[in-house]
Amino acid sequence: MTDTNPTTDRYQRGLDRMMELVSPEHAGSYDHAKLVDSYQSIDEHLADYIVSFAFGDIYSRDSLTQQEQTLVTISMLAALGIEPQLKLHISVGFNVGLTQQQIVGALIHGIPYIGFPRVLNGLTLLQQVMAERTASDSSAS
């Protein structure tokens, strides 16, 4: 049985971990906190599932660094062709200290496995994220 009480340690651990991935400098960008909030009206328990399971259980594991987790996530989402989530995780990549070169490298490494179309789509999303972050930086100045 899953513990879905938002006051649990599991939920708090997930919330803390999720907030580590949110960039206060790029508040205009779409992040996990906004994603969770956007589903609140659909189902009252969905936010808890995302926070407790994805972040409280999976993202809180310490077998990979934040950067490694993010590169794996970017690679998997590119392979699946799940573009909205891929864009979000590319942004997270910058939040956890990945460089453009590392993200490009991870995507290009996928060409023999997932093909040019999905990699090019990922690179297009990378360009969008970089443009949005630049615009956000400019408006904050």
PATOR-647699 format. One record per residue: residue in one letter; x negated, y negated, z negated of N, C-alpha, C, CB in turn. Coordinates in steps of 0.02 Angstrom, whole numbers, padded with zeros to 5 digits, always signed. Atoms other than C-alpha are relative to their C-alpha. Glycine has a CB too. Example, Ala and Ser with C-alpha at 12.3 -4.5 7.8 and 13.67 -1.06 7.14 Angstrom:
// residues 2
A-00045+00059+00000-00615+00225-00390-00045-00060+00000+00050-00001-00062
S+00042+00059+00003-00684+00053-00357+00039-00055-00037-00020-00023+00071
This chain:
// residues 141
M-00042+00059+00000+00000+00000+00000-00044-00062+00000+00048+00000-00061
T+00038+00062-00006-00064-00171+00047+00023-00051-00051+00006-00028+00071
D-00016+00052+00048-00073-00307-00084+00009-00065+00038-00057-00007-00054
T-00015+00061-00038+00013-00457-00004+00014-00060-00044+00058+00012+00046
N-00009+00056+00046+00017-00569-00157-00054-00052+00012+00000+00024-00073
P+00050+00051-00016-00069-00732-00106-00044-00021-00058+00033-00059+00028
T+00041+00020+00057-00138-00753-00282-00054+00051-00016+00044-00010-00060
T+00049-00052+00015-00248-00598-00273-00070-00022+00017+00017+00063+00038
D+00071+00012-00015-00437-00597-00270-00014+00011+00074-00045+00046-00043
R+00010-00016-00071-00429-00521-00097+00021-00059+00044+00040+00064+00019
Y-00024+00058-00038-00327-00667-00030-00047-00059-00010+00072-00019-00021
Q+00044+00057+00014-00438-00796-00116-00068+00010+00033-00009-00009-00076
R+00064-00014-00034-00596-00710-00052+00007-00014+00075-00021+00074-00012
G-00012+00012-00071-00521-00715+00123+00007-00074+00016+00063+00036+00022
L-00009+00072-00010-00469-00897+00107-00067-00036-00004+00050-00028-00052
D+00067+00031+00007-00643-00946+00046-00042+00015+00061-00035+00026-00064
R+00040-00020-00059-00724-00850+00189+00024-00036+00062+00002+00076+00011
M-00029+00034-00058-00605-00924+00318-00021-00073+00001+00076+00006-00001
M+00016+00071+00003-00640-01100+00259-00075-00013+00012+00020-00029-00068
E+00072+00007-00017-00829-01070+00277-00009-00008+00076-00040+00061-00026
L+00005+00001-00073-00796-01053+00464+00030-00062+00032+00032+00062+00029
V-00033+00061-00025-00698-01216+00481-00050-00057-00002+00064-00016-00042
S+00047+00056-00004-00797-01368+00536+00035-00065-00020-00029-00006+00070
P-00030+00064+00018-00751-01527+00441-00019-00056+00048-00022-00019-00071
E+00021+00051-00048-00849-01627+00571+00042+00000+00063-00073+00011+00018
H-00040-00006-00060-00734-01565+00709+00072+00017-00019-00029+00055+00048
A-00067-00011+00027-00568-01580+00622+00054+00003+00055+00018-00055-00049
G-00049-00003-00054-00478-01603+00788+00001+00066+00037-00014-00055+00049
S+00002-00064-00036-00528-01431+00850+00045+00051-00034-00072+00026+00004
Y-00044-00053+00025-00418-01279+00831-00042+00049-00038+00039+00036+00059
D+00039-00045+00041-00481-01169+00691+00045+00051-00033-00041-00038-00053
H-00038-00053+00032-00427-01021+00586+00053-00026-00048-00046+00046-00037
A-00049+00028+00047-00340-01129+00456+00062-00024+00038-00031-00058-00041
K-00056+00024-00041-00233-01210+00591+00037+00059+00031-00024-00048+00055
L-00031-00060-00028-00201-01039+00669+00048+00032-00051-00054+00052+00021
V-00041-00029+00053-00137-00970+00504+00061-00043-00013-00041+00008-00065
D-00057+00046+00012-00028-01124+00475+00051+00004+00057-00026-00072-00007
S-00046+00000-00058+00045-01110+00651+00047+00060-00001-00039+00000+00064
Y-00043-00059+00003+00117-00938+00612+00044+00003-00062-00043+00063+00002
Q-00037+00000+00063+00191-00983+00443+00075+00004+00010-00016-00063-00040
S-00073+00001-00010+00365-01016+00513+00025+00064+00034+00018-00060+00042
I-00021-00061-00035+00367-00852+00611+00013+00057-00050-00054+00022+00051
D-00006-00053+00050+00341-00735+00463-00037-00021-00063-00026+00068+00027
E+00031+00023+00062+00305-00776+00282-00060+00041-00023+00051-00002-00055
H+00055-00043+00022+00184-00630+00262-00058+00002+00049+00026+00070-00010
L+00052-00004-00051+00084-00648+00423-00064-00037-00020+00025-00028+00066
A+00058+00038+00022-00032-00781+00352-00041+00041-00051+00021-00067-00031
D+00034-00041+00050-00071-00666+00206-00036+00059+00032+00050+00025-00052
Y+00033-00055-00034-00110-00521+00323-00065-00024+00032+00046+00030+00054
I+00059+00026-00033-00231-00629+00421-00054-00017-00051+00017-00062+00042
V+00049+00023+00050-00315-00705+00268-00027+00059-00041+00031-00052-00047
S+00022-00055+00044-00320-00550+00157-00038+00055+00037+00060+00031-00035
F+00033-00054-00036-00364-00419+00287-00059-00024+00041+00050+00036+00045
A+00054+00020-00046-00463-00508+00423-00057-00034-00037+00028-00046+00054
F+00053+00038+00033-00557-00625+00308-00018+00027-00069+00021-00072-00007
G+00014-00027+00066-00540-00547+00135-00035+00067+00002+00063+00007-00039
D+00030-00067-00006-00588-00372+00194-00056+00003+00052+00053+00051+00017
I+00047-00010-00055-00677-00381+00362-00054-00054+00001+00037+00000+00066
Y+00050+00053-00004-00763-00551+00371-00040-00008-00064+00034-00066+00017
S+00037+00005+00063-00816-00538+00189-00052+00054-00010+00049+00001-00058
R+00052-00052+00003-00922-00385+00222-00068-00033+00010+00012+00056+00054
D+00065+00032-00006-01107-00422+00208-00050+00040+00042-00028-00010-00069
S+00045-00040-00042-01178-00295+00332-00026-00040+00060+00035+00062+00025
L+00021+00045-00054-01190-00433+00465+00000-00072-00026+00046+00007+00064
T-00001+00071+00018-01233-00617+00449+00061-00032+00034-00066-00035+00022
Q-00055+00037-00033-01101-00746+00495-00013-00007+00074+00009-00070-00032
Q+00017+00008-00071-01193-00776+00658+00008+00066+00038-00071-00025+00007
E-00007-00066-00033-01201-00590+00699+00074+00019+00008-00037+00054-00040
Q-00072-00014-00004-01016-00568+00658+00031-00039+00057+00035-00017-00066
T-00030+00043-00051-00973-00713+00772-00021+00021+00070-00020-00073-00013
L+00022-00024-00066-01079-00650+00917+00036+00064+00020-00076+00012+00000
V-00038-00062-00013-00996-00479+00902+00071-00018+00019-00002+00048-00061
T-00069+00020-00014-00825-00561+00897+00006-00033+00069+00025-00048-00054
I-00001+00032-00066-00863-00671+01048-00006+00053+00055-00058-00052+00006
S+00009-00052-00051-00923-00519+01145+00062+00043+00008-00060+00044-00019
M-00060-00042-00004-00771-00415+01101+00059-00037+00031+00019+00024-00070
L-00055+00039-00028-00647-00553+01141-00010-00013+00074+00008-00066-00038
A+00015+00009-00071-00734-00587+01307+00017+00065+00037-00074-00020+00011
A-00013-00064-00032-00723-00401+01348+00075+00013+00007-00032+00057-00040
L-00073-00010-00001-00538-00399+01306+00035-00052+00043+00028-00002-00071
G-00031+00053-00039-00506-00559+01403+00051-00040-00040+00032+00028+00061
I-00046+00035+00044-00419-00638+01254-00024-00071-00009+00006+00037-00070
E+00030+00066-00004-00455-00818+01296+00017-00049-00056+00020-00031+00063
P-00011+00049+00054-00365-00920+01161-00043+00015-00062+00074-00001-00020
Q+00041-00018+00059-00453-00823+01022-00074-00006+00016+00017+00072-00022
L+00070+00008-00019-00616-00822+01119-00022-00073-00007-00011+00024+00073
K+00016+00071+00007-00613-01012+01128-00008-00018-00074+00055-00043+00033
L+00004+00014+00072-00580-01021+00941-00066+00026-00028+00059+00032-00037
H+00060-00030+00029-00726-00904+00903-00065-00029+00030+00001+00075+00010
I+00057+00037-00027-00844-00997+01020-00011-00061-00044+00011-00020+00075
S+00005+00058+00044-00806-01150+00914-00028+00021-00068+00068-00034-00008
V+00027-00026+00063-00837-01048+00757-00074+00013+00006+00037+00065-00021
G+00071-00013-00011-01004-00998+00832-00042-00061-00014-00012+00024+00070
F+00037+00062+00014-01060-01178+00829+00004-00018-00074+00028-00058+00043
N-00009+00015+00071-00990-01198+00653-00048+00040-00044+00072+00014-00022
V+00044-00042+00041-01099-01055+00589-00073-00005+00022+00022+00073+00003
G+00069+00014-00018-01255-01120+00675-00026+00034+00063-00043+00020-00055
L+00023-00028-00064-01260-01026+00840-00015-00058+00048+00054+00048+00030
T+00016+00050-00051-01338-01122+00983+00038+00016+00063-00076-00003+00013
Q-00030-00011-00066-01266-01144+01156-00037+00058+00035-00003-00065+00043
Q+00040-00051-00033-01409-01034+01218+00017+00070-00026-00075-00014-00012
Q-00018-00065+00028-01362-00892+01100+00068+00023+00025+00000-00002-00076
I-00067-00018-00023-01179-00897+01150-00002+00018+00074+00050-00058-00013
V+00008-00015-00071-01223-00905+01335-00035+00068+00009-00040-00056+00036
G+00037-00063-00004-01346-00762+01308+00045+00060-00015-00058-00001-00048
A-00046-00055+00017-01214-00653+01225+00050+00013+00057+00037-00015-00065
L-00048-00008-00055-01090-00686+01365-00033+00029+00062+00032-00068+00017
I+00034-00025-00060-01214-00658+01507-00021+00073-00010-00061-00043+00017
H+00018-00069+00015-01272-00498+01422+00058+00048+00016-00022+00008-00073
G-00059-00042-00014-01095-00434+01450+00015+00012+00073+00058-00030-00031
I-00017-00007-00072-01097-00450+01640+00001+00073+00023-00050-00039+00042
P-00002-00070-00025-01145-00266+01673+00056+00042-00031-00067+00034-00012
Y-00049-00040+00036-01014-00206+01549+00071-00023+00012-00015-00002-00074
I-00068+00026-00007-00865-00321+01571+00013-00038+00064+00016-00045-00058
G-00006+00030-00065-00899-00403+01738-00004-00076+00000+00064+00020+00029
F+00007+00072-00009-00922-00576+01808+00063-00040-00018-00018-00014+00071
P-00059+00042+00014-00740-00636+01796+00009-00016-00074+00062+00034+00026
R-00010+00013+00072-00727-00615+01607-00057-00041-00029+00006+00066-00038
V+00056+00039+00024-00901-00684+01577+00007-00073+00024-00067+00030+00024
L-00009+00068-00025-00866-00835+01688+00057-00035-00036+00014+00001+00076
N-00054+00030+00040-00702-00863+01596-00026-00021-00069+00059+00050-00008
G+00029+00017+00065-00799-00860+01432-00045-00061+00005-00040+00059-00026
L+00043+00059-00010-00926-00984+01500+00041-00063+00011-00048+00012+00059
T-00045+00058-00009-00784-01098+01554+00027-00023-00067+00058+00018+00048
L-00024+00018+00067-00714-01092+01378-00055-00032-00041+00027+00062-00036
L+00057+00031+00034-00887-01131+01310-00007-00073+00021-00065+00039+00015
Q+00003+00069-00024-00891-01286+01420+00056-00043-00031+00004-00002+00077
Q-00056+00037+00030-00719-01337+01355-00014-00017-00073+00064+00040+00007
V+00014+00011+00071-00771-01315+01174-00053-00054-00008-00023+00066-00034
M+00054+00050+00005-00930-01415+01201+00027-00069+00017-00058+00018+00047
A-00029+00066-00018-00832-01556+01286+00044-00026-00056+00041+00006+00065
E-00044+00020+00055-00703-01558+01146-00040-00022-00061+00047+00057-00020
R+00042+00018+00058-00838-01562+01013-00037-00065+00012-00050+00057-00015
T+00033+00063-00018-00930-01702+01104+00050-00058-00007-00028+00003+00071
A-00051+00052+00006-00768-01801+01116+00017-00014-00073+00064+00020+00038
S-00014+00007+00071-00734-01769+00932-00057-00038-00035+00009+00070-00033
D+00058+00035+00029-00910-01827+00887+00000-00074+00019-00066+00033+00023
S-00001+00069-00025-00889-01984+00993+00054-00041-00036+00012-00002+00074
S-00054+00037+00033-00723-02031+00913-00013-00010-00074+00065+00037+00010
A+00016+00007+00071-00794-02006+00738-00052-00054-00011-00025+00067-00028
S+00052+00050+00007-00934-02130+00772+00026-00070-00002-00049+00005+00057
